[in-house]
Amino acid sequence: MTTAFLADPVAKQHDPGAGHPEQPARWDAAIRGLGGRSLTEIAPRAATRKELELCHTPQYIEIAHRDVAAGAHNLSTGDTDINRQSFDVALHAGGTCLNAVDLVMQRKAQNAFCIVRPPGHHARPAQGMGFCLFNNIAIAARYAQRQYGAERVAIADWDVHHGNGTQDIFYADASVFFFSTHQDPWYPGTGAANETGEGAGKGLTLNCPFPAGAGRQEILGAFRNQFAPRMESFRPDLVLISAGFDSRTGDPLGRFVLTDTDFADLTLLMMEIAHKYSGGRLISVLEGGYDLNGLSHAVSAHARTLALDRRVHSGEAEVV
């Protein structure tokens, strides 16, 4: 089994407008980061409305469709700029992640990385916001549960911004563990350490907010010392990463200082967790990352590490 790299060029048709940080060139920058690695040959597809409804209300889906069809410049539910192609592109972003779930759960790939836009982790059940229309990684998690019977899914989010939408979707859910490292105070203003879940999901949300300037010691430390030990009892069937590279040093929308080596080591740690509990099944989904050169370099480190999967499984690779 190999690493699947999935990307649909339709992503470039979502154009929030001149000067917007979530620009079509982000897709090209991420593709460059693959360093010539071939994309996996699989027919692109769009998520269906039924699949969107695994995480979003029918009313919100219709609002997003209506806003785009009307030629609005932004979603009426929040700060997400759009054009007439945005709804279709967002469906294909979700569909790309569902293709990744199929490949990994059917053992046609060991792990996968999805280069998608718009990002998704701010999208709440009834609200698009923060550049996001639909929550790609949450839809993938629910699809894995419904289609393949995954009982427990772990989602780790290293984007510099808190994944409030993902948290909201699973906050009272005992079957999904959500972990986030993020800058605080920062957009969207959520993700305090005392936000730990409710009801059946109490204790299954873990937030580690850090101030501007945080880097390897804080973030890799949280993954090692807080998230990894929690997986010993949770024991996920599938591991997902919200891979936001705006936590890299020099990003215009963040003030963290992670390096490409740090992203490689974070990836390696996540792969070790996946091998220990979920047979190596791991899917990574692109979220933020707005310095184009930095995004290419971070994706390169991430993709290169994912492709080392056999070494991780044999114990030949270690986090330093």
Secondary structure as GFF3:
##gff-version 3
##sequence-region A 1 320
A	DSSP	beta_strand	3	7	.	.	.	ID=ss1
A	DSSP	three_ten_helix	9	13	.	.	.	ID=ss2
A	DSSP	alpha_helix	25	33	.	.	.	ID=ss3
A	DSSP	alpha_helix	49	52	.	.	.	ID=ss4
A	DSSP	alpha_helix	58	69	.	.	.	ID=ss5
A	DSSP	alpha_helix	86	105	.	.	.	ID=ss6
A	DSSP	beta_strand	111	115	.	.	.	ID=ss7
A	DSSP	alpha_helix	136	148	.	.	.	ID=ss8
A	DSSP	beta_strand	153	157	.	.	.	ID=ss9
A	DSSP	alpha_helix	164	170	.	.	.	ID=ss10
A	DSSP	beta_strand	176	183	.	.	.	ID=ss11
A	DSSP	three_ten_helix	199	201	.	.	.	ID=ss12
A	DSSP	beta_strand	205	210	.	.	.	ID=ss13
A	DSSP	alpha_helix	216	222	.	.	.	ID=ss14
A	DSSP	pi_helix	223	227	.	.	.	ID=ss15
A	DSSP	alpha_helix	228	234	.	.	.	ID=ss16
A	DSSP	beta_strand	238	243	.	.	.	ID=ss17
A	DSSP	three_ten_helix	245	247	.	.	.	ID=ss18
A	DSSP	alpha_helix	260	277	.	.	.	ID=ss19
A	DSSP	beta_strand	282	286	.	.	.	ID=ss20
A	DSSP	alpha_helix	292	306	.	.	.	ID=ss21
A	DSSP	alpha_helix	309	314	.	.	.	ID=ss22
###
